[in-house]
């Protein structure tokens, strides 16, 4: 139901002036990314607000689970899957040349994942069984998403479904990681927590980001920069995914990751060079994607530095490489892709204004603050506090700019 009724255009003589789109609650359900991106933005704010309360409060509340472990689960599983789900259910069917899934199916995913996350947040203050119930709801929702995506692949006759299959494999590992999370809460075994974190990061999130980047970043760049040779060989995708998988295995087995990290870092820097990152910054929305990808190379370089020094018995960096990957690569790439999808699938020009550019740059500062905090012990507290405040501000302003778009019909009158 439209909350504001206006004509689609006002006419004066032979000129037609478009008016603003009616705000409509039903618009939120016209495409998967609308409701899922909204949930993702709210989840990102809620989870960091929770961490602020737990980590920086003068009187931290008593929790039913280990705070740092809960923080890890919430940041890995509680935010990014909402945005991934919205992206893959909106853009993915176009890859496969199939119709999008029916709304009742993906709305059930939204409801289960959102209810699960809220229950987990509440359960950290109430009891471990409540956390377990919330994780079960969330797992059920994400498993439903995985089945929906498998159904779309199976229905497709597209000749190239490689990226779709790789995303599905990552989703399956994400489900396995969530099941390990259920076992972790039920048994209280820290080894299961490590399996949950490793599967989330190296089996699920990083492979999805790398797969989508491999398919979309060169494609977007070739559409904007001329002359430009699109470079995305299949071996590159397999090599990047192998680096992620091998690093995850070293975490689980306790073997040094140094050779894997060096190879992965060199590969990612080479990709940045082949994709010609330096040429993209004159087109802000494109430059956002390329600048975000630089963090992947930085993160693997930090992992290589850390694992190499560890061989000599020198321990430096703490969680800096982890946050370079998550707050750096994942979060900035998320903002870049989510902004692009929001604009493109609302019928608006693919142009970002000053506010969204500043928001995006702010997330880079958030990542930098969190990474530096592990190298500067004397400034660790203030830098981590600045990162937490910055995260909240960045996501709040981004939501303020884009959420109204999800509540309006497409500007070009097209469905979706």
N, C-alpha and C positions, 0 to 999 in steps of 0.2 A: 504494500500500500504506500503510495507516495505521500510524504509528509508535507511537501511543498509542491503546489501545482503551478506550472508555468507553461507557456507555449514553447515549442521547440525553437522558434525563431520569430523575430520581430521584423516586419517589412517596412521599409521607407523608400517609396519610389521603386527603383529597380535594384536596390541594395538590400541584402538580407544580413541581419546581425544576429548571430547565435547568442542565446542566453545560457545561463548556468543550468546544469542538469538538475532535475528534481532529486532531492534526497529521499532514498527509499530503503527501508529495512530489507525488502526482498532483493535488492541489488546485491546484498551481501552473499546471497546464495546463488547468484547467477553464474559463478565460475569458482572452481576450487580454491584458487589462490586468494580470493578475497577474504573468506572466513579463516583460512589457515594462516595467511600472513598476519591477519589481525590477532589471532591467538598467539602466533609467534612473537609479535611485538609485545603483547601484554605479558607473555611468559618471560621474555627477556628482562622486562622491568621488574616483575614479581620475584624472579629468582635472585637477581642482584640485590633487591631490597631485602630479601630474606638473608642473604650473605652479609649485607651491611649490618643488620640487626644482630647476627650471630658473631661476626668477626670483629666489629668495631664498636659495639655497644659497651658502655661503661659497666653494665651488668648483664652479660650475655645470658640468654635463657638456657635452661637445661633442655637437652635434646634427647630423643630416644635412639638416635644413631650417631655414629662418629661424625662430627661436623664437617671435617675436611672431605670425608668420603661422600657424604650427602651432597656437598657442594660440587664435587666432581660429577656425580650422577646427574644432578640438576642442570649443570652447565652443558654437559655433553648430550644428554638425552632430552632434557626439558625444553630446549630452545630450537636447535638447528633442525630437528625432524619436522617441526611444523612448517618451516619455510621450504624444506626439501619436498615435503608432501605437496604443498601448494604449487611449487614449480613443476614437479614431475607430472602432476595430474592435469595441469593446464597446458604446459608446453609439450609434454611427452607424447600425447596422442598425435600431435602434429608430426613428430619424428616418425611415428609408426603409420601415419595415414589411416587412423581409425577414429571413430567417434569417441568423445570423452566419456568417462563413466557417468552413469546416471546419478543425479544428486543424492537420492536416499543412501547410496552406498558410501560416498565420500563424506556426507554429513554425519553418518554413524562413526566414521573414523575421527572426525573433528570432535564429536561429543565424547567419545571414549578417551581420547588422548587428553583433552582439556580437563575432563572430570578426574582422570587419573593423576594428572600433574597437581591439581588443586588438592587432591586427597593426600598425595605425598607431602606437599608443603605443610598441610595441617598435621599430618601424622608425625612429622619431626618434632612437634611439640606435644603430641598426645601419646602415641605408643608405636612400637615397631610393627605390631599387627596392622595398624592403620596404614603405615608406610607400605607394608606388603600388599595390602588391598589396593592402594593407589597404583603401585607398580604393576599389579596384575591387570587393572583396567587399562593402563597405558600400553602394556604389552599387547593386550587384546586388540586395541585400536591400531597399533602399528602393524601387527600381524595382518589385520584386515586390509591396511594400505598395501602391504606386500602382495596379498592375493589379488587385489584390484589391479595392480601393475602387471602381475603375471597374466591375468586375464586379457589385458590390453595387448601384451606382447603376443600371446597365443592367437588373438584375433587378427593380428597384422600379417600382411603379405608383403611388407616393405622389403626390398632386397638387402638393405643394410640395417640390421637390428643389433649390431655389436654393442653400442653404447647403452641401449635399453637393457640388454642382458647383463652387462657389467653393473648397472645400477641395481638390477634385481638381485644379483649375487651379493652386493653390499647390503641391501635391505635384509636379506636372509641372515647375514652375519650380524646385522643389527638386532634382529629378533633373538638370535642365539645369545647375544650380549645381554639383552633384557632378561632372558631366562636365567642367565648367570646372576643377574642382579637380584632376581627373586630368591635364588638359592643363597646368595650372600646375606640378605636380610633374614631369611629363615634360619640359617645356620650360624650366622655371625662369623664366618670364616673370611679372613682378610685375603686369602688366596683367591677366593671367588670374586672379591672386589677387584683385585688386579686383573682377573680375566674379563670382568665387565668393562673396566676402563680401557684395556688394550683392544678388545673387540670393538668398542664404541669408536675409539680414535683411529686405529689402524686398519680395522676390518670393514668399518661402516662409513664414518664421516669423511675421512680423507679420500677413500676411493670414490665416493660420490662426487665430492668437489673436483677431484682430478678428472673424472670421466666427463662431467659436464663442461669443465674448462676446455678439455681436449676437443670436444665437439663444437662448442659455441664461441669461445674466444677468437680463434682464427676466422671463423665464419663472420662474426660481427665485424672484425677488423677488415676483412676483405671487402665488406660492403661499404666501408667508410673511406679507407685509405686507398689511393690509387697513385702509382702502380703498387700492387701488393700481391705476393704469392702466398696463398693459403698453405700452411705447412702443418699437417697433423697426421703423420704416418701411423699406421696401426701399431708398429713396433714401439712407438713412443708411448702409447697408452699402456701397452703391456709392461713396458719397462717401469713406468711411473707406478703402476699398481703393484708390481713386484717389489719395488722399494718400500712401499707402505706395508705390504704383507711381511716382508723379511724383517723389518724393524719391529713389527708387532711380535713376531716369533722370538726375536732376541729378548724382548721384555719378559715374555712368558717363560723362557728357558734359562735366563740369566747369563746368556752368552753376550760377549761384547758386540755392540752394534756399530763399532767404528768403521769397518769396511763398507757396510751398507750405507751409513750416513754420508761418508765421503762421496760414494758413487751417486747417491741420490742428490746431494747438494750440487755436484758438478752438472748432473743432468738438468736440474731445475734452472740453474744459471744459464745453461746452454739454451733451454727452451725460451727463457726471457729474451735472449739475444736473437734467436731465430724468429720470434714473434714480434721483434722490433718495438720493444716497449717504449723507447725514446721518441718514437714518432706519434704516439697515441695521445699525448697529453693535451694537444690542441683541441681535442674532442672530449670534453670532460666525462661524459657517460662511458665512453670507451676507455679512457685513461683510468677510470676507477677500477675497471676489471684488471687491467694490466698491472697497475700499482699494487693491487691486492695480491696478485700472483707472486710478486717479488717476495712477499712474506713467506711463501712456501720455501723458496730458496734460502732465505735468511734462517728460517727455522731449522732446516736440515743442516745448514752450516753450523748453527749453535749446537745441535745434537752431535755433529762431528767433533767440534771443539771439546765438548763435555766428555764424550766417550773416549776421545783420544787422550786427554789429560788423565782420565780415570785409569787408563792402562799404566800410567806412571804413578798412580796413587795420589793424584791431585784431584780434589773434588770442588768444582766451581759451577756456578750458574743456577743451581737449584732447579726451580721449575721454569726458568727463563725459556728454554727451547719449547716446552709444552705450551706456554702462553704465547710465544711467537707464532705457533701453529694455530692455536685456537682463537685468541683475541686478535692476532695479527691476520693470518690467512683466512680463517673461517669467517670471522666477524666482518672484516672489510669486504670480502668477496660476497658475503651474504647481503650486505647493504647495496653493493653494486648491482647484483643480479635482481634483488627484490625491487629496487627502484626502477630498473629497466623494465621488468615484467609489469610492475604497477602502471607505469606510463604507457607502455606499448599495448597492453591488454585492456586499457581504458579508453583507447582511441585518441590519446594525447600525443603531442610531438615528443620525440625522444630527446628532450632537452632538460637539463637540470638547472635550477636557479641557484642563486648564491647561498641560500640557507641550506639546501641539501648538499651542496659542495662542502660547506663548513662542517656540517654534520658528519660527512664522510671523512674529512680530514681529522675531525675530532676523534673518530674511532681509531685512526692511526696513532694519535697521541695517547689514547687509552692503552693500546697495545705496547707502545714504547715505554710508557710509565711502568707497566706491570713487568716487562722484561728487564728494565734497568733496576728495578727494586731487588732483584736477585743478584745483581752484581755490585750494588752499593748498599752494604749492610747498614751504614749509618743513616741512610735516607729511606730504608725499607718501609717503615710505617707510613710516612707521609706519601711516598710514591704509590703504595698500594691503596691508600685512602683516596688519592687523586684518581687512580684508575677506576675505583668503584664509583666515585661520584661522577666521573666522566662518562662511564658506561650508562649510568642512569640518565644523565642529561642527554647524551647522544640518542639513546633509544626513545626517550620521551619526546624530543623535538622531531625525530624522524616520524614517530607515530602521529604526532600533531599535524605533520604535513601530508602524510599519505592516507591515514585512516578515513578522512572525509571522501577520498576518491573511491574507497570500497563501498561507500554508502550511496553512490551516484551511478546512474546509468552511463554506459559508454558515451563519450563525447561525440563519436561518429555515428551513433545510432545502431551500431552492429550488436549482435548478441554476444554475451560473455562478460 
